[in-house]
């Protein structure tokens, strides 16, 4: 989301290194002369975080904000109990591990004052990724431990969520096979480097122009299988919710099924090109299993939907099982 009119300079690695001395950025701009960078001044931070139009998105615990006129980084803050208006001091501490692939990782933190009861508040600085999320994450990300939807979240069945799902399924279905190859290669690389990818949250995939980017990976042993990645690409968990809407025509619902099949077909061809196979032992969620047995999956294999066993045989012929 591109928003207006604040002048921010772009960080580079040399400037980050200059800030390792735990410099406290005061309101006085003279304190920035030694670094020539006022990106993280209290005024700039407040201006970015106080404007709702700068918010890119949010999850169950955090909000992410764009930095106007800066295409390299974004700011992530706690979703609750964070007050940018009381900030008078800001101290940036870089924490860049030098990882070459952009996975939206944190490159540092900003410690600020003025929080609840005058406590410190931490802002995370992340690498920026391009694209738009599906806007329909796993239901657990929208609700509290009792299953109640958070007050500021649209309902699971909200029309805006359905429209976002519809638009992005269509966009992904038109992408080149090379896009799917690149995504699979990226996932393989980051997982081999010890990063885990959440198999439940399609919002960690950002859809850009003929490009699919990933965010929010962590150093964890859990791995995401190819069928789970495909499930996220199709957001198949939301398919039944979309199809249950009586105001959506049968033709529109069929178009979504055909586009979903297109995504599956291109993903399978990308796997085939890379010489990869499905490993069902690592399928962790029900939605991925449902996708594997779905009409859309079999349609992608150009089979009669009733012939499930033949579908598995077709995968073997493609050397994917």
N, C-alpha and C positions, 0 to 999 in steps of 0.2 A: 504494500500500500504506500503510495507516494503522497506525502503531505508536505506542505508549504514551508513556511518562510523563515527557517532558522539557519544560520550559517554554521556548519560543522566542518571541521577539517578531517581528512581521512588518516587513520592511524597507520603507521607502518612498524615493522619489527624493531627498527632502531629506536623509535620513540618509546616503544614499550620497554625496551631495555633501560632507557634513561629513567624510567619511572620505578625501577625496582627499589629505590631508596625510600619507599613509603612516603612520598611527598603528599602533604595534605593540601588539597586544592581549595583555597579560600575564595570568597566572593570577589576579592580584588583581582582583576585580570593581570596585574603586574606579576602575580605569583606564577604565571605561565610563561614568562619570558625565557626561562632556561630550557623549556621543552618546545616552545612555539606551538602548543597544542592546548586548546581550551575545550576539547570535546567533552570532558567529564567535569566541567565546572558545575557548581550547584545550580546556577541559573539555567544552564543548558539542560541539565538532567530534569529539573522541575518543568521546564517548558515542554520537553519530550513526553514525560510521563503524565502530565496533567491534562494533556489534550486527548480525549477519547478517540479522536480520529486517527491518532498514531498507533492505536492498538492493532496488531496484526492478527492475534488469536490468543486463545487461552485453553488451558486444560483444567484438571481438577485442583491443581495446586499452584499454578503460575499463570501470569499474563506476560505476553511478549509484545514489545513496542518497537516500532521503527524509529530510527534516528534520522530526522529530516536532513536531506542532502548528503547522506552517507550510505553507500551501497555495500559496505564491507561487513558491518556489524549490526546487531540488534541488542536490546536490553530486555532481560527477563527478571521479573520481580515476583514476590509472593502474591498469591491471589487475594489474600485477606490480611488485614492488620498492617498494611503498608501505606504510609502517607508521604508522598513526595513534596507536599507544600511546606513542610517544616524543615526541609534540608537546608543547612547553612554550611556544612563542610562535606567534602567528598574526597576519599583517598583511593586511588586506583592501584591494585596489586596484580600485575600480570601473572598468568599461570598457563602459558602456552607450551604444550608438550611437543610442538613442532610437527604434529601429524599432518601429512601432506594432503590427504583427501578431506574435502569439506563435508563434514557430517553434522554441521550446525553445532560444533563442540564449543565449550566454554574456553575463552582465551584469557580470562581474568575476572576479578571481582572489584566492585566499588563499595567501600564501606562508607556509609553516611550516618549522620546523626538525625535527631528529630523524630524518631519512631514513637510508637505507643509508650507512654510513661518515660519519654525522653531516652529510649534505648537506641542502640545502633540498628541500622537497617542495611542489609546486603543486597546489592544489585549485581546480577551476573551479566557479563558481556559475552555474547555468543557470535560465532561466525554466521553471517547471513546466508540463507538459502533462498533460491527463487522458487516461486510456485504457490499454488493454492491447495489447501488440504480439502478432503471430501466434506468436512464439516459434520460428519456423522461418526464420531469415534465409538468405541465399545460403550455400551450402556453404563458400565461401571465407572467410566470416566466422567459421567454426567450426573451421577447421583452419590448421595452419602452412604454410610455403612448400613443404613436402614432401607436403602433403595429409593429414597425420595430425591427427585430431581432438584438440583441446586436452583436457588431462586432466580439467578441471572442466566440460566440455561434455557434455550428453547426446548420444548418437549421433543422426545424421540421421533414423534410422528409429525413434527412441525413442517409446514409446506416449504419453508426456506431450506430445510435440510433435504427434502425430496428434490427440490429444484437443483441444489448444488450437486447432489448425487447423480442426477440425470445428466447434467451438463458435463461433469467430469468423466463419467463412463463413456460418453460420446467422444470426448476429447482424447482419452487414452486409447480408445478403439481405433482411432485414425492415425496413431503414431506408427513410425517405421519399426520394423523388426530390430534394426540397429539400436533403437532406444531401449528395447527390452534386453538386448545383449549387454549393453553398457550397464544397465541397472543390476543385472545378475552378476556381472563381473565385479561391480562395486561392492555388492553385498558379500560376495565370496571373499574379497580382499579384506574388508573391515572385520568380518567374522573370523578370518584366519589370524587377524591381528589382535583378537581377544575382545572385540566389541560385540555385544548382544543386541539383537533387534526384536522389539516387542511384537509378537505375532498376533496381538489383539487390537492394536490401535492403527487404523488406516490413516489417521491424521499425521502419522510420522512419515508419510509419503507426500511430497509436494509436487503437484502437476504444473509444469511450466510449458512453454512452447516446444513441443517435440522433445521434452526432457522430463525425467522423473527424478527428483532429488530426495534425499533422506535426512532426517533429523533425529535428535534425541536418543542416540545410541549411547550405551554405557558399557564399561568394562565389567562384563558378567559372563559366566560360563554358558548361560542359556543360548542356544542357537535357533535360528529361524529356518525351517525347512522350505524347500521350493514350493510345495503346495500351499504352505502358509503365506509365503510371499505373494503367490498368485491370488490367494484369498483376499489379501489386503488390496491388491491392484484392482480387483473386481468389486471390493467391498461387499462380498456376497452375503454377509450377515444382514445387511440392510435391504437385500433384494425382496424378501417377503413383506417387509414393512411397506416398501414402495408399491408392490403389487396389490396390497390389501386396500389401497386407496380407491374408493369407488368413483372419485371424480377424475381419475386418470383413465384415459381411454384404453381399450384393449390393444389398439394399434401402437400406442406409446409404450405399453408394457412389453409388447412383442419386440419393438425396436430395442428396448433395453436388453432383452434376452439375446437378440442377435448381436448387439454390440459387445455384450459380455462374452459371447462365444468368439467374437473376433479377437478380443484381448487374450483369451485362453489359447486360441490357435497361434497367435503371434508369440506368446510366451513359450509354448511348446516347441515352436520352430527355433526360437532363440536357444532353448535348452539343447535341442538337437544339434544346432550349430556348434555349441560349446562342448558337446559330448558328455552331457550331464544326465543324471537319472533322479527320479523321485525316490525319497527314502521315507516310507510311511511310518517307520518306527518313531520318527520325531514329530509327528502330527499331534499337537497339544490341544487344539480347540475344536469344538463341534462344528463350527462354521466351515472350517477347512475340509472336514470330512464330508459335510453336506455338499460343498462345491464339487468335490471329487466324484460324487454320485449324482450330480445334477443333470438336468436336461441340457443346460448350456454347455457343460463339459463334453457331453456326448455329441452335442450338435457340432462342437469344434472338431470332433473326430469324424464328423459326417456319418454318424451311425443312427440306427433306429434307437430312440430313447429307451426302449425296453431291454436292449441287448447289452446289459452291463458287463457281462463276462467278455463279450466281443470287444468292448471298449478297452478292457485291460489287455486283451490280446493285441489291439492296435497300438497301444503304448509300448508293448514289448517289441513290436515290429519297428517302431520308431526308435528303439533302443533307449526308451525313457523309463523302463521299469526293469 
